[in-house]
């Protein structure tokens, strides 16, 4: 199949192009520019002389050591000087005014739930671990993407005050952080309690790089990921119409090296291929109908083509494969956004690309507008997360895959943040005078995912 190249954001197709597609098909087009007079997007150093997958561009835009959004911007993750006294606020209006004031005081910062509701958010996670962990062995916790260290300190504080003495005495807490500036901030935060430091360390590395984990650790442990999945690199796949096969999207510089464009190729990347099969996209495509209905659909799709775009969580797939491979007895707690409102970028599971200035957010219409000054965050499809988790652990095999031995089954549960905190937290601590509770009432688009190993494969 010939490679198709199209200027991103231009989706109108001329009548002549429609007829060409109808009679000759997309394979006959070696280069398609739907809007020939439109300018290409400005490029940055994130795209070199050879084409890169979209996930590589996103990774550079977020984590490039010199120009990435997180790598050199410790202020990209906000940190409150003191906890919010919710019981002293009158209600929703007072809370919103208070938070707006905080954002204006912290120009480029984002406040995660664990920060806004400290220490209670972290205490809820600590209680969930205490209730389900095997306390006959030393408690070992990994946190990936630990932000400002607020979660780590909150959990260790809780263990010190509420767990059996031997649990805190023998526990270890390892933060795996890709940003050197955030790693430094985490040490400062946890170091506020001197006794924590003998049990805590930060490893400044990429958690998705298998070489950083060393030998396989067969012992039980916990892995915490709060608002991490939303910032993991994703890939983009494209289909020219309702019945055409999915193509993987690459980015390349144009001839003058000042702009970049999308290039569409048949799916060959292993991560993308596995994600597509797990999502079951191919089967959805094949089951669209047969006979006259299928013929009519094919004709309709060529006369009135409707391009499709879908974002696939290849970064999540890679990370979970590494974690299950090196920590086979890990238990996982992940929290993230299940839905993002007012997304301007097209495609299923599309991200928000947003910058913040003077306390105000500004959303972009293209992911290519991210040049190291913008956050890129995706909604998490928790049903898909569960399938990827089961596949990565070896329990779920793809169709026709007999090369892998079936691993141990996992028990998983998906809870809304309000459900999780009502079960494990102290909701009274985040309630205002009139009964309004922002942690329970305002985070309806966030969920918790809990996954623990079992001892059988039945």
TINUVEX-385630 format. One record per residue (C-alpha): residue number from 1; residue in one letter; chain; x, y, z. Coordinates in steps of 0.5 Angstrom, whole numbers. Example, Ala and Ser with C-alpha at 12.3 -4.5 7.8 and 13.67 -1.06 7.14 Angstrom:
pos=1	code=A	unit=A	x=25	y=-9	z=16
pos=2	code=S	unit=A	x=27	y=-2	z=14
//
This chain:
pos=1	code=X	unit=A	x=0	y=0	z=0
pos=2	code=X	unit=A	x=3	y=7	z=-2
pos=3	code=X	unit=A	x=4	y=12	z=4
pos=4	code=X	unit=A	x=-1	y=17	z=4
pos=5	code=X	unit=A	x=1	y=24	z=7
pos=6	code=X	unit=A	x=-4	y=30	z=9
pos=7	code=X	unit=A	x=-3	y=36	z=12
pos=8	code=X	unit=A	x=-6	y=35	z=19
pos=9	code=X	unit=A	x=-12	y=39	z=21
pos=10	code=X	unit=A	x=-15	y=40	z=14
pos=11	code=X	unit=A	x=-21	y=35	z=13
pos=12	code=X	unit=A	x=-25	y=38	z=7
pos=13	code=X	unit=A	x=-24	y=34	z=1
pos=14	code=X	unit=A	x=-25	y=37	z=-6
pos=15	code=X	unit=A	x=-31	y=33	z=-11
pos=16	code=X	unit=A	x=-25	y=31	z=-16
pos=17	code=X	unit=A	x=-22	y=28	z=-10
pos=18	code=X	unit=A	x=-28	y=24	z=-8
pos=19	code=X	unit=A	x=-29	y=21	z=-15
pos=20	code=X	unit=A	x=-22	y=19	z=-15
pos=21	code=X	unit=A	x=-23	y=15	z=-9
pos=22	code=X	unit=A	x=-29	y=12	z=-11
pos=23	code=X	unit=A	x=-26	y=9	z=-18
pos=24	code=X	unit=A	x=-19	y=8	z=-16
pos=25	code=X	unit=A	x=-19	y=8	z=-8
pos=26	code=X	unit=A	x=-14	y=11	z=-4
pos=27	code=X	unit=A	x=-8	y=6	z=-5
pos=28	code=X	unit=A	x=-7	y=10	z=-12
pos=29	code=X	unit=A	x=-6	y=17	z=-8
pos=30	code=X	unit=A	x=2	y=17	z=-7
pos=31	code=X	unit=A	x=1	y=24	z=-3
pos=32	code=X	unit=A	x=-6	y=27	z=-2
pos=33	code=X	unit=A	x=-6	y=35	z=0
pos=34	code=X	unit=A	x=-13	y=36	z=2
pos=35	code=X	unit=A	x=-12	y=43	z=3
pos=36	code=X	unit=A	x=-6	y=45	z=-2
pos=37	code=X	unit=A	x=-6	y=52	z=0
pos=38	code=X	unit=A	x=-6	y=51	z=8
pos=39	code=X	unit=A	x=1	y=52	z=11
pos=40	code=X	unit=A	x=4	y=46	z=15
pos=41	code=X	unit=A	x=5	y=47	z=22
pos=42	code=X	unit=A	x=11	y=50	z=25
pos=43	code=X	unit=A	x=16	y=45	z=28
pos=44	code=X	unit=A	x=21	y=44	z=33
pos=45	code=X	unit=A	x=27	y=40	z=35
pos=46	code=X	unit=A	x=23	y=34	z=37
pos=47	code=X	unit=A	x=22	y=32	z=30
pos=48	code=X	unit=A	x=29	y=30	z=27
pos=49	code=X	unit=A	x=31	y=29	z=20
pos=50	code=X	unit=A	x=28	y=22	z=20
pos=51	code=X	unit=A	x=20	y=21	z=21
pos=52	code=X	unit=A	x=18	y=19	z=28
pos=53	code=X	unit=A	x=12	y=16	z=31
pos=54	code=X	unit=A	x=7	y=21	z=34
pos=55	code=X	unit=A	x=9	y=18	z=41
pos=56	code=X	unit=A	x=16	y=20	z=40
pos=57	code=X	unit=A	x=14	y=27	z=39
pos=58	code=X	unit=A	x=9	y=27	z=45
pos=59	code=X	unit=A	x=15	y=24	z=49
pos=60	code=X	unit=A	x=20	y=30	z=47
pos=61	code=X	unit=A	x=15	y=35	z=48
pos=62	code=X	unit=A	x=13	y=33	z=55
pos=63	code=X	unit=A	x=20	y=30	z=57
pos=64	code=X	unit=A	x=26	y=32	z=53
pos=65	code=X	unit=A	x=32	y=34	z=58
pos=66	code=X	unit=A	x=32	y=41	z=55
pos=67	code=X	unit=A	x=26	y=43	z=52
pos=68	code=X	unit=A	x=21	y=38	z=55
pos=69	code=X	unit=A	x=15	y=41	z=59
pos=70	code=X	unit=A	x=16	y=37	z=66
pos=71	code=X	unit=A	x=24	y=36	z=65
pos=72	code=X	unit=A	x=26	y=43	z=67
pos=73	code=X	unit=A	x=20	y=46	z=70
pos=74	code=X	unit=A	x=19	y=44	z=77
pos=75	code=X	unit=A	x=13	y=49	z=77
pos=76	code=X	unit=A	x=9	y=45	z=72
pos=77	code=X	unit=A	x=7	y=41	z=78
pos=78	code=X	unit=A	x=4	y=46	z=84
pos=79	code=X	unit=A	x=5	y=45	z=91
pos=80	code=X	unit=A	x=1	y=48	z=97
pos=81	code=X	unit=A	x=5	y=51	z=102
pos=82	code=X	unit=A	x=0	y=49	z=107
pos=83	code=X	unit=A	x=-7	y=44	z=107
pos=84	code=X	unit=A	x=-13	y=47	z=105
pos=85	code=X	unit=A	x=-18	y=48	z=112
pos=86	code=X	unit=A	x=-24	y=46	z=108
pos=87	code=X	unit=A	x=-28	y=46	z=115
pos=88	code=X	unit=A	x=-27	y=53	z=115
pos=89	code=X	unit=A	x=-30	y=55	z=108
pos=90	code=X	unit=A	x=-37	y=56	z=108
pos=91	code=X	unit=A	x=-39	y=52	z=101
pos=92	code=X	unit=A	x=-38	y=51	z=94
pos=93	code=X	unit=A	x=-37	y=59	z=92
pos=94	code=X	unit=A	x=-32	y=60	z=98
pos=95	code=X	unit=A	x=-28	y=54	z=95
pos=96	code=X	unit=A	x=-28	y=56	z=88
pos=97	code=X	unit=A	x=-25	y=63	z=90
pos=98	code=X	unit=A	x=-20	y=60	z=94
pos=99	code=X	unit=A	x=-17	y=55	z=89
pos=100	code=X	unit=A	x=-18	y=61	z=84
pos=101	code=X	unit=A	x=-13	y=65	z=88
pos=102	code=X	unit=A	x=-8	y=59	z=89
pos=103	code=X	unit=A	x=-8	y=59	z=81
pos=104	code=X	unit=A	x=-7	y=66	z=80
pos=105	code=X	unit=A	x=-1	y=66	z=86
pos=106	code=X	unit=A	x=2	y=60	z=82
pos=107	code=X	unit=A	x=2	y=62	z=75
pos=108	code=X	unit=A	x=5	y=56	z=71
pos=109	code=X	unit=A	x=3	y=51	z=76
pos=110	code=X	unit=A	x=-3	y=45	z=76
pos=111	code=X	unit=A	x=-5	y=42	z=83
pos=112	code=X	unit=A	x=-7	y=35	z=83
pos=113	code=X	unit=A	x=-12	y=32	z=87
pos=114	code=X	unit=A	x=-7	y=29	z=92
pos=115	code=X	unit=A	x=-4	y=36	z=93
pos=116	code=X	unit=A	x=-11	y=40	z=94
pos=117	code=X	unit=A	x=-13	y=35	z=99
pos=118	code=X	unit=A	x=-7	y=34	z=102
pos=119	code=X	unit=A	x=-6	y=30	z=107
pos=120	code=X	unit=A	x=-13	y=26	z=106
pos=121	code=X	unit=A	x=-12	y=24	z=99
pos=122	code=X	unit=A	x=-5	y=20	z=101
pos=123	code=X	unit=A	x=-8	y=18	z=107
pos=124	code=X	unit=A	x=-14	y=14	z=104
pos=125	code=X	unit=A	x=-9	y=11	z=99
pos=126	code=X	unit=A	x=-5	y=9	z=105
pos=127	code=X	unit=A	x=-11	y=6	z=108
pos=128	code=X	unit=A	x=-13	y=2	z=102
pos=129	code=X	unit=A	x=-6	y=-1	z=102
pos=130	code=X	unit=A	x=-6	y=-3	z=110
pos=131	code=X	unit=A	x=-12	y=-7	z=109
pos=132	code=X	unit=A	x=-10	y=-11	z=103
pos=133	code=X	unit=A	x=-3	y=-12	z=104
pos=134	code=X	unit=A	x=1	y=-18	z=106
pos=135	code=X	unit=A	x=4	y=-15	z=112
pos=136	code=X	unit=A	x=8	y=-21	z=114
pos=137	code=X	unit=A	x=13	y=-19	z=109
pos=138	code=X	unit=A	x=16	y=-12	z=109
pos=139	code=X	unit=A	x=12	y=-7	z=106
pos=140	code=X	unit=A	x=15	y=-4	z=99
pos=141	code=X	unit=A	x=12	y=1	z=95
pos=142	code=X	unit=A	x=14	y=4	z=88
pos=143	code=X	unit=A	x=11	y=11	z=86
pos=144	code=X	unit=A	x=12	y=13	z=79
pos=145	code=X	unit=A	x=11	y=20	z=77
pos=146	code=X	unit=A	x=11	y=22	z=84
pos=147	code=X	unit=A	x=10	y=30	z=83
pos=148	code=X	unit=A	x=12	y=34	z=89
pos=149	code=X	unit=A	x=13	y=28	z=94
pos=150	code=X	unit=A	x=6	y=30	z=97
pos=151	code=X	unit=A	x=3	y=23	z=96
pos=152	code=X	unit=A	x=10	y=20	z=99
pos=153	code=X	unit=A	x=10	y=24	z=105
pos=154	code=X	unit=A	x=3	y=23	z=106
pos=155	code=X	unit=A	x=3	y=15	z=106
pos=156	code=X	unit=A	x=9	y=15	z=110
pos=157	code=X	unit=A	x=6	y=20	z=115
pos=158	code=X	unit=A	x=0	y=15	z=116
pos=159	code=X	unit=A	x=4	y=9	z=116
pos=160	code=X	unit=A	x=8	y=12	z=122
pos=161	code=X	unit=A	x=2	y=14	z=126
pos=162	code=X	unit=A	x=-3	y=8	z=124
pos=163	code=X	unit=A	x=1	y=2	z=122
pos=164	code=X	unit=A	x=4	y=-3	z=127
pos=165	code=X	unit=A	x=11	y=-1	z=129
pos=166	code=X	unit=A	x=14	y=-6	z=125
pos=167	code=X	unit=A	x=11	y=-4	z=118
pos=168	code=X	unit=A	x=14	y=3	z=118
pos=169	code=X	unit=A	x=20	y=0	z=121
pos=170	code=X	unit=A	x=21	y=-4	z=115
pos=171	code=X	unit=A	x=18	y=-1	z=110
pos=172	code=X	unit=A	x=21	y=2	z=104
pos=173	code=X	unit=A	x=19	y=7	z=99
pos=174	code=X	unit=A	x=22	y=8	z=92
pos=175	code=X	unit=A	x=20	y=14	z=88
pos=176	code=X	unit=A	x=22	y=13	z=80
pos=177	code=X	unit=A	x=22	y=20	z=77
pos=178	code=X	unit=A	x=24	y=22	z=70
pos=179	code=X	unit=A	x=25	y=29	z=72
pos=180	code=X	unit=A	x=31	y=31	z=76
pos=181	code=X	unit=A	x=28	y=38	z=78
pos=182	code=X	unit=A	x=22	y=34	z=81
pos=183	code=X	unit=A	x=26	y=29	z=84
pos=184	code=X	unit=A	x=30	y=34	z=88
pos=185	code=X	unit=A	x=23	y=37	z=90
pos=186	code=X	unit=A	x=21	y=30	z=92
pos=187	code=X	unit=A	x=27	y=29	z=97
pos=188	code=X	unit=A	x=26	y=36	z=100
pos=189	code=X	unit=A	x=18	y=34	z=101
pos=190	code=X	unit=A	x=19	y=28	z=104
pos=191	code=X	unit=A	x=26	y=30	z=108
pos=192	code=X	unit=A	x=21	y=34	z=112
pos=193	code=X	unit=A	x=20	y=28	z=117
pos=194	code=X	unit=A	x=27	y=26	z=118
pos=195	code=X	unit=A	x=26	y=19	z=120
pos=196	code=X	unit=A	x=23	y=18	z=113
pos=197	code=X	unit=A	x=29	y=19	z=109
pos=198	code=X	unit=A	x=32	y=12	z=112
pos=199	code=X	unit=A	x=26	y=9	z=108
pos=200	code=X	unit=A	x=26	y=13	z=102
pos=201	code=X	unit=A	x=30	y=14	z=96
pos=202	code=X	unit=A	x=29	y=17	z=89
pos=203	code=X	unit=A	x=31	y=14	z=83
pos=204	code=X	unit=A	x=31	y=19	z=77
pos=205	code=X	unit=A	x=30	y=15	z=71
pos=206	code=X	unit=A	x=25	y=13	z=66
pos=207	code=X	unit=A	x=20	y=7	z=69
pos=208	code=X	unit=A	x=18	y=5	z=62
pos=209	code=X	unit=A	x=26	y=3	z=61
pos=210	code=X	unit=A	x=27	y=-4	z=63
pos=211	code=X	unit=A	x=34	y=-4	z=64
pos=212	code=X	unit=A	x=33	y=1	z=70
pos=213	code=X	unit=A	x=29	y=-4	z=74
pos=214	code=X	unit=A	x=35	y=-9	z=74
pos=215	code=X	unit=A	x=34	y=-16	z=76
pos=216	code=X	unit=A	x=27	y=-19	z=77
pos=217	code=X	unit=A	x=24	y=-18	z=84
pos=218	code=X	unit=A	x=19	y=-24	z=86
pos=219	code=X	unit=A	x=17	y=-21	z=92
pos=220	code=X	unit=A	x=10	y=-17	z=93
pos=221	code=X	unit=A	x=10	y=-10	z=92
pos=222	code=X	unit=A	x=6	y=-4	z=91
pos=223	code=X	unit=A	x=6	y=1	z=85
pos=224	code=X	unit=A	x=2	y=7	z=85
pos=225	code=X	unit=A	x=1	y=12	z=79
pos=226	code=X	unit=A	x=-3	y=18	z=80
pos=227	code=X	unit=A	x=-4	y=22	z=74
pos=228	code=X	unit=A	x=1	y=19	z=71
pos=229	code=X	unit=A	x=-3	y=15	z=65
pos=230	code=X	unit=A	x=-6	y=21	z=62
pos=231	code=X	unit=A	x=2	y=24	z=61
pos=232	code=X	unit=A	x=4	y=17	z=58
pos=233	code=X	unit=A	x=6	y=18	z=50
pos=234	code=X	unit=A	x=0	y=15	z=46
pos=235	code=X	unit=A	x=0	y=14	z=38
pos=236	code=X	unit=A	x=-5	y=16	z=33
pos=237	code=X	unit=A	x=-8	y=12	z=28
pos=238	code=X	unit=A	x=-12	y=14	z=22
pos=239	code=X	unit=A	x=-17	y=11	z=17
pos=240	code=X	unit=A	x=-19	y=15	z=11
pos=241	code=X	unit=A	x=-26	y=13	z=11
pos=242	code=X	unit=A	x=-31	y=8	z=15
pos=243	code=X	unit=A	x=-29	y=2	z=12
pos=244	code=X	unit=A	x=-21	y=3	z=10
pos=245	code=X	unit=A	x=-16	y=-1	z=15
pos=246	code=X	unit=A	x=-13	y=3	z=20
pos=247	code=X	unit=A	x=-6	y=6	z=19
pos=248	code=X	unit=A	x=0	y=9	z=24
pos=249	code=X	unit=A	x=1	y=16	z=24
pos=250	code=X	unit=A	x=8	y=18	z=23
pos=251	code=X	unit=A	x=11	y=26	z=23
pos=252	code=X	unit=A	x=16	y=28	z=18
pos=253	code=X	unit=A	x=19	y=35	z=17
pos=254	code=X	unit=A	x=17	y=38	z=10
pos=255	code=X	unit=A	x=23	y=40	z=5
pos=256	code=X	unit=A	x=24	y=47	z=8
pos=257	code=X	unit=A	x=25	y=44	z=15
pos=258	code=X	unit=A	x=21	y=49	z=18
pos=259	code=X	unit=A	x=14	y=45	z=19
pos=260	code=X	unit=A	x=12	y=38	z=20
pos=261	code=X	unit=A	x=6	y=34	z=17
pos=262	code=X	unit=A	x=3	y=27	z=18
pos=263	code=X	unit=A	x=5	y=21	z=14
pos=264	code=X	unit=A	x=0	y=15	z=14
pos=265	code=X	unit=A	x=3	y=8	z=14
pos=266	code=X	unit=A	x=1	y=1	z=14
pos=267	code=X	unit=A	x=1	y=-2	z=22
pos=268	code=X	unit=A	x=8	y=-5	z=23
pos=269	code=X	unit=A	x=10	y=-2	z=30
pos=270	code=X	unit=A	x=9	y=-8	z=35
pos=271	code=X	unit=A	x=6	y=-4	z=40
pos=272	code=X	unit=A	x=1	y=0	z=36
pos=273	code=X	unit=A	x=-1	y=-7	z=33
pos=274	code=X	unit=A	x=-2	y=-10	z=40
pos=275	code=X	unit=A	x=-6	y=-4	z=42
pos=276	code=X	unit=A	x=-10	y=-5	z=36
pos=277	code=X	unit=A	x=-12	y=-12	z=37
pos=278	code=X	unit=A	x=-13	y=-11	z=45
pos=279	code=X	unit=A	x=-18	y=-6	z=43
pos=280	code=X	unit=A	x=-21	y=-11	z=38
pos=281	code=X	unit=A	x=-21	y=-5	z=33
pos=282	code=X	unit=A	x=-20	y=-10	z=27
pos=283	code=X	unit=A	x=-26	y=-15	z=29
pos=284	code=X	unit=A	x=-30	y=-9	z=30
pos=285	code=X	unit=A	x=-28	y=-7	z=23
pos=286	code=X	unit=A	x=-29	y=-14	z=20
pos=287	code=X	unit=A	x=-36	y=-15	z=24
pos=288	code=X	unit=A	x=-39	y=-8	z=20
pos=289	code=X	unit=A	x=-43	y=-13	z=16
pos=290	code=X	unit=A	x=-44	y=-17	z=10
pos=291	code=X	unit=A	x=-47	y=-18	z=3
pos=292	code=X	unit=A	x=-51	y=-12	z=0
pos=293	code=X	unit=A	x=-51	y=-8	z=7
pos=294	code=X	unit=A	x=-43	y=-8	z=6
pos=295	code=X	unit=A	x=-43	y=-6	z=-1
pos=296	code=X	unit=A	x=-47	y=0	z=0
pos=297	code=X	unit=A	x=-43	y=2	z=6
pos=298	code=X	unit=A	x=-37	y=1	z=2
pos=299	code=X	unit=A	x=-40	y=6	z=-4
pos=300	code=X	unit=A	x=-42	y=11	z=1
pos=301	code=X	unit=A	x=-36	y=11	z=5
pos=302	code=X	unit=A	x=-32	y=13	z=-2
pos=303	code=X	unit=A	x=-37	y=18	z=-4
pos=304	code=X	unit=A	x=-38	y=21	z=3
pos=305	code=X	unit=A	x=-31	y=19	z=6
pos=306	code=X	unit=A	x=-31	y=20	z=14
pos=307	code=X	unit=A	x=-24	y=20	z=16
pos=308	code=X	unit=A	x=-23	y=17	z=23
pos=309	code=X	unit=A	x=-17	y=18	z=28
pos=310	code=X	unit=A	x=-16	y=14	z=34
pos=311	code=X	unit=A	x=-11	y=15	z=40
pos=312	code=X	unit=A	x=-8	y=9	z=43
pos=313	code=X	unit=A	x=-4	y=8	z=50
pos=314	code=X	unit=A	x=2	y=5	z=47
pos=315	code=X	unit=A	x=6	y=8	z=53
pos=316	code=X	unit=A	x=1	y=5	z=58
pos=317	code=X	unit=A	x=2	y=-2	z=54
pos=318	code=X	unit=A	x=10	y=-1	z=55
pos=319	code=X	unit=A	x=10	y=1	z=62
pos=320	code=X	unit=A	x=5	y=-5	z=64
pos=321	code=X	unit=A	x=9	y=-10	z=60
pos=322	code=X	unit=A	x=16	y=-7	z=64
pos=323	code=X	unit=A	x=12	y=-7	z=71
pos=324	code=X	unit=A	x=9	y=-14	z=70
pos=325	code=X	unit=A	x=16	y=-17	z=67
pos=326	code=X	unit=A	x=20	y=-14	z=73
pos=327	code=X	unit=A	x=15	y=-14	z=79
pos=328	code=X	unit=A	x=11	y=-20	z=77
pos=329	code=X	unit=A	x=8	y=-20	z=84
pos=330	code=X	unit=A	x=6	y=-13	z=84
pos=331	code=X	unit=A	x=-1	y=-10	z=87
pos=332	code=X	unit=A	x=-3	y=-3	z=83
pos=333	code=X	unit=A	x=-6	y=3	z=85
pos=334	code=X	unit=A	x=-8	y=8	z=79
pos=335	code=X	unit=A	x=-12	y=14	z=79
pos=336	code=X	unit=A	x=-13	y=19	z=73
pos=337	code=X	unit=A	x=-19	y=22	z=69
pos=338	code=X	unit=A	x=-24	y=18	z=66
pos=339	code=X	unit=A	x=-26	y=24	z=62
pos=340	code=X	unit=A	x=-24	y=30	z=59
pos=341	code=X	unit=A	x=-29	y=36	z=58
pos=342	code=X	unit=A	x=-28	y=41	z=52
pos=343	code=X	unit=A	x=-23	y=37	z=48
pos=344	code=X	unit=A	x=-21	y=41	z=41
pos=345	code=X	unit=A	x=-17	y=35	z=38
pos=346	code=X	unit=A	x=-20	y=30	z=34
pos=347	code=X	unit=A	x=-20	y=23	z=35
pos=348	code=X	unit=A	x=-23	y=18	z=40
pos=349	code=X	unit=A	x=-19	y=18	z=47
pos=350	code=X	unit=A	x=-16	y=25	z=44
pos=351	code=X	unit=A	x=-12	y=29	z=49
pos=352	code=X	unit=A	x=-12	y=36	z=52
pos=353	code=X	unit=A	x=-6	y=40	z=50
pos=354	code=X	unit=A	x=-6	y=46	z=55
pos=355	code=X	unit=A	x=-2	y=52	z=57
pos=356	code=X	unit=A	x=-3	y=56	z=63
pos=357	code=X	unit=A	x=-1	y=64	z=64
pos=358	code=X	unit=A	x=-3	y=69	z=69
pos=359	code=X	unit=A	x=-8	y=63	z=72
pos=360	code=X	unit=A	x=-12	y=62	z=66
pos=361	code=X	unit=A	x=-12	y=56	z=62
pos=362	code=X	unit=A	x=-11	y=56	z=54
pos=363	code=X	unit=A	x=-13	y=50	z=50
pos=364	code=X	unit=A	x=-10	y=48	z=43
pos=365	code=X	unit=A	x=-13	y=45	z=37
pos=366	code=X	unit=A	x=-7	y=41	z=35
pos=367	code=X	unit=A	x=-2	y=37	z=39
pos=368	code=X	unit=A	x=3	y=39	z=34
pos=369	code=X	unit=A	x=2	y=46	z=38
pos=370	code=X	unit=A	x=6	y=43	z=44
pos=371	code=X	unit=A	x=13	y=45	z=44
pos=372	code=X	unit=A	x=15	y=44	z=51
pos=373	code=X	unit=A	x=11	y=50	z=54
pos=374	code=X	unit=A	x=4	y=46	z=54
pos=375	code=X	unit=A	x=1	y=40	z=58
pos=376	code=X	unit=A	x=-1	y=34	z=54
pos=377	code=X	unit=A	x=-6	y=30	z=58
pos=378	code=X	unit=A	x=-11	y=24	z=56
pos=379	code=X	unit=A	x=-17	y=21	z=58
pos=380	code=X	unit=A	x=-16	y=14	z=61
pos=381	code=X	unit=A	x=-20	y=9	z=58
pos=382	code=X	unit=A	x=-21	y=4	z=65
pos=383	code=X	unit=A	x=-24	y=-2	z=61
pos=384	code=X	unit=A	x=-18	y=-2	z=56
pos=385	code=X	unit=A	x=-13	y=-1	z=62
pos=386	code=X	unit=A	x=-16	y=-7	z=65
pos=387	code=X	unit=A	x=-15	y=-11	z=59
pos=388	code=X	unit=A	x=-8	y=-8	z=58
pos=389	code=X	unit=A	x=-6	y=-10	z=65
pos=390	code=X	unit=A	x=-9	y=-17	z=64
pos=391	code=X	unit=A	x=-5	y=-18	z=58
pos=392	code=X	unit=A	x=1	y=-15	z=60
pos=393	code=X	unit=A	x=1	y=-20	z=66
pos=394	code=X	unit=A	x=0	y=-26	z=62
pos=395	code=X	unit=A	x=-7	y=-28	z=64
pos=396	code=X	unit=A	x=-10	y=-25	z=57
pos=397	code=X	unit=A	x=-7	y=-28	z=51
pos=398	code=X	unit=A	x=-9	y=-24	z=44
pos=399	code=X	unit=A	x=-12	y=-29	z=39
pos=400	code=X	unit=A	x=-8	y=-34	z=36
pos=401	code=X	unit=A	x=-2	y=-32	z=41
pos=402	code=X	unit=A	x=0	y=-39	z=43
pos=403	code=X	unit=A	x=8	y=-36	z=45
pos=404	code=X	unit=A	x=6	y=-34	z=52
pos=405	code=X	unit=A	x=5	y=-38	z=58
pos=406	code=X	unit=A	x=-1	y=-36	z=61
pos=407	code=X	unit=A	x=0	y=-32	z=68
pos=408	code=X	unit=A	x=-3	y=-31	z=74
pos=409	code=X	unit=A	x=-10	y=-28	z=74
pos=410	code=X	unit=A	x=-11	y=-22	z=77
pos=411	code=X	unit=A	x=-17	y=-19	z=81
pos=412	code=X	unit=A	x=-19	y=-12	z=79
pos=413	code=X	unit=A	x=-24	y=-7	z=81
pos=414	code=X	unit=A	x=-25	y=0	z=78
pos=415	code=X	unit=A	x=-28	y=5	z=83
pos=416	code=X	unit=A	x=-30	y=13	z=82
pos=417	code=X	unit=A	x=-26	y=17	z=87
pos=418	code=X	unit=A	x=-32	y=19	z=91
pos=419	code=X	unit=A	x=-33	y=11	z=92
pos=420	code=X	unit=A	x=-26	y=10	z=94
pos=421	code=X	unit=A	x=-25	y=16	z=99
pos=422	code=X	unit=A	x=-32	y=14	z=102
pos=423	code=X	unit=A	x=-29	y=7	z=103
pos=424	code=X	unit=A	x=-22	y=8	z=105
pos=425	code=X	unit=A	x=-21	y=16	z=106
pos=426	code=X	unit=A	x=-24	y=21	z=111
pos=427	code=X	unit=A	x=-29	y=25	z=107
pos=428	code=X	unit=A	x=-31	y=29	z=113
pos=429	code=X	unit=A	x=-24	y=32	z=113
pos=430	code=X	unit=A	x=-26	y=35	z=106
pos=431	code=X	unit=A	x=-33	y=38	z=107
pos=432	code=X	unit=A	x=-34	y=45	z=108
pos=433	code=X	unit=A	x=-39	y=48	z=113
pos=434	code=X	unit=A	x=-45	y=47	z=109
pos=435	code=X	unit=A	x=-44	y=40	z=107
pos=436	code=X	unit=A	x=-41	y=41	z=100
pos=437	code=X	unit=A	x=-35	y=36	z=99
pos=438	code=X	unit=A	x=-31	y=38	z=93
pos=439	code=X	unit=A	x=-27	y=31	z=93
pos=440	code=X	unit=A	x=-33	y=27	z=93
pos=441	code=X	unit=A	x=-37	y=32	z=89
pos=442	code=X	unit=A	x=-33	y=35	z=84
pos=443	code=X	unit=A	x=-28	y=29	z=81
pos=444	code=X	unit=A	x=-34	y=25	z=78
pos=445	code=X	unit=A	x=-29	y=25	z=72
pos=446	code=X	unit=A	x=-24	y=21	z=76
pos=447	code=X	unit=A	x=-23	y=14	z=78
pos=448	code=X	unit=A	x=-19	y=9	z=81
pos=449	code=X	unit=A	x=-16	y=3	z=79
pos=450	code=X	unit=A	x=-14	y=-3	z=84
pos=451	code=X	unit=A	x=-11	y=-9	z=81
pos=452	code=X	unit=A	x=-8	y=-15	z=85
pos=453	code=X	unit=A	x=-5	y=-22	z=84
pos=454	code=X	unit=A	x=-8	y=-28	z=86
pos=455	code=X	unit=A	x=-5	y=-35	z=87
pos=456	code=X	unit=A	x=-9	y=-39	z=82
pos=457	code=X	unit=A	x=-10	y=-39	z=75
pos=458	code=X	unit=A	x=-17	y=-42	z=74
//
